[in-house]
């Protein structure tokens, strides 16, 4: 179905508002030392610990959700499988 609200008249009812407050990157489980070095070399080392961020509110459009997985598309158009 369709809805009204923050994302406009006719927005899909599977649209979920999202706002990131913190971010954290996690090194690879199979190569943690090399992964940590890569992140630090890319100036992302500060995000190895939970870090507060200022981000605008956005949304995701749910494509599939079950106990095993979730698939969604972000406002940017990128797809995510979790």
C-alpha positions as CSV (number, residue, x, y, z in Angstrom):
1,X,0.0,0.0,0.0
2,X,0.9,3.7,0.0
3,X,1.0,6.2,2.8
4,X,1.5,9.9,3.5
5,X,4.0,11.4,5.9
6,X,7.7,12.4,6.1
7,X,8.6,10.9,2.7
8,X,5.7,12.3,0.7
9,X,2.3,11.4,-0.5
10,X,2.3,7.9,-2.0
11,X,5.4,6.7,-0.2
12,X,5.5,2.9,0.1
13,X,4.3,1.5,3.4
14,X,7.5,-0.5,3.6
15,X,9.6,2.7,3.8
16,X,11.2,3.0,7.2
17,X,12.8,6.2,8.5
18,X,16.4,5.8,9.7
19,X,18.8,8.1,11.4
20,X,22.4,7.0,12.3
21,X,23.6,8.3,15.6
22,X,26.8,6.2,15.9
23,X,29.0,4.2,13.6
24,X,31.6,1.5,14.1
25,X,33.6,-0.5,11.6
26,X,34.7,-4.0,12.5
27,X,37.9,-5.7,11.2
28,X,37.7,-8.9,9.2
29,X,37.4,-12.0,11.4
30,X,39.7,-13.9,9.1
31,X,42.5,-11.3,8.8
32,X,42.0,-8.9,11.8
33,X,45.5,-7.4,11.9
34,X,45.7,-6.7,8.1
35,X,42.1,-5.4,8.2
36,X,42.8,-3.1,11.1
37,X,45.9,-1.8,9.4
38,X,44.0,-1.1,6.2
39,X,41.3,0.8,8.1
40,X,43.9,2.8,9.9
41,X,45.8,3.6,6.7
42,X,42.5,4.8,5.2
43,X,42.1,7.2,8.2
44,X,39.2,5.1,9.5
45,X,40.9,3.9,12.7
46,X,38.8,6.2,14.9
47,X,35.7,4.2,13.8
48,X,37.0,1.0,15.3
49,X,35.2,2.1,18.4
50,X,31.7,3.3,18.4
51,X,31.8,7.0,17.4
52,X,29.0,9.6,17.4
53,X,28.1,11.0,14.0
54,X,25.9,13.8,12.8
55,X,23.8,12.5,9.9
56,X,20.6,13.6,8.3
57,X,17.5,11.4,8.7
58,X,17.1,9.1,5.7
59,X,15.0,6.0,5.0
60,X,15.2,2.4,3.8
61,X,12.7,0.6,1.7
62,X,12.3,-3.0,2.9
63,X,12.4,-5.5,0.1
64,X,12.3,-8.7,2.3
65,X,12.4,-9.5,6.0
66,X,12.4,-12.8,7.8
67,X,14.0,-14.4,10.8
68,X,17.0,-15.3,8.7
69,X,17.7,-12.1,6.7
70,X,16.6,-8.6,5.7
71,X,17.0,-7.0,2.3
72,X,16.5,-3.3,1.8
73,X,17.3,-0.4,-0.5
74,X,18.6,2.8,1.0
75,X,17.7,6.3,-0.1
76,X,21.0,6.4,-2.1
77,X,19.7,3.4,-4.2
78,X,22.2,0.9,-2.8
79,X,20.9,-2.5,-1.8
80,X,21.8,-4.2,1.5
81,X,21.5,-7.8,2.5
82,X,21.8,-8.4,6.2
